[in-house]
Amino acid sequence: MELFFKWIKQHLRIKAFYGYRENAVKTQIWIAVSIYVLVAILKKRLALEASLHEILQVLSVTLFEQVPVLQAFERIGSQEKSEAISNQLNLWDL
């Protein structure tokens, strides 16, 4: 049981419980587990290389935008590539 709560703290985005009754806590945990599983399915089906944490961050940022899911991840991937290229030093420019 202790391992289960450790896993919840590490993987699910539960900062605090909104209710203190047993039903409220169970409901919040089941919702968080359901979201985790849906994101894992999304990652596998779309063959995304990002971690589940990164996927959740992208989804939380683009939550209210009307952007297809694949396009949101392509945009993030292209930004990371362009940042990596722009930060790279050229040996001959020194």
C-alpha positions in Angstrom: 0.0 0.0 0.0 2.9 2.4 0.7 4.3 1.8 -2.8 0.9 2.7 -4.2 0.9 6.1 -2.5 4.5 6.7 -3.4 3.6 6.0 -7.1 0.6 8.4 -6.8 2.8 11.2 -5.5 5.4 10.7 -8.2 3.2 10.2 -11.3 -0.2 11.7 -10.7 -0.8 15.4 -10.6 -2.5 15.5 -7.2 -1.3 18.5 -5.2 -4.1 18.4 -2.6 -7.4 16.7 -2.1 -10.4 18.9 -2.7 -12.6 16.9 -0.2 -11.8 14.9 2.9 -14.5 12.3 2.7 -13.6 8.8 1.4 -15.7 9.2 -1.7 -14.2 12.5 -2.6 -10.6 11.2 -2.2 -11.4 8.0 -4.2 -13.0 10.0 -7.0 -10.1 12.4 -7.3 -7.6 9.5 -7.4 -9.6 7.6 -10.0 -9.9 10.7 -12.2 -6.1 11.2 -12.0 -5.4 7.5 -12.8 -7.8 7.8 -15.8 -6.1 10.8 -17.2 -2.7 9.1 -16.7 -3.9 6.0 -18.6 -5.5 8.2 -21.4 -2.2 10.1 -21.9 -0.3 6.8 -21.9 -2.6 5.5 -24.7 -2.2 8.8 -26.6 1.6 8.5 -26.4 1.5 4.9 -27.7 -1.0 5.5 -30.5 0.7 8.6 -31.8 4.2 7.1 -31.2 5.3 10.2 -29.3 8.9 10.4 -28.0 8.1 12.8 -25.2 7.7 11.6 -21.7 4.2 11.4 -20.1 5.1 14.5 -18.0 6.0 16.5 -21.1 2.9 15.4 -22.8 0.8 16.5 -19.9 2.5 19.9 -19.9 1.8 20.4 -23.6 -1.8 19.4 -23.2 -2.2 21.8 -20.2 -0.8 24.7 -22.2 -2.8 24.0 -25.3 -6.0 23.0 -23.5 -8.2 25.9 -24.7 -6.7 26.2 -28.2 -8.4 24.5 -31.1 -5.4 22.7 -32.4 -5.2 19.1 -33.4 -3.2 17.0 -31.0 -0.5 16.0 -33.5 -0.1 19.6 -34.6 0.5 20.7 -31.0 3.3 18.1 -30.5 4.8 18.9 -33.9 5.0 22.6 -33.0 6.7 21.8 -29.7 9.1 19.4 -31.4 10.1 22.0 -34.0 10.6 24.7 -31.4 13.0 22.4 -29.5 15.0 21.6 -32.7 15.3 25.3 -33.6 16.4 26.2 -30.1 19.0 23.5 -30.2 20.3 24.7 -33.5 20.4 28.3 -32.5 22.3 27.5 -29.3 24.9 25.5 -31.1 28.3 27.2 -31.4 30.3 27.1 -34.6 34.0 26.2 -34.0 35.2 28.5 -36.9 33.3 31.6 -35.6 35.5 31.8 -32.5 
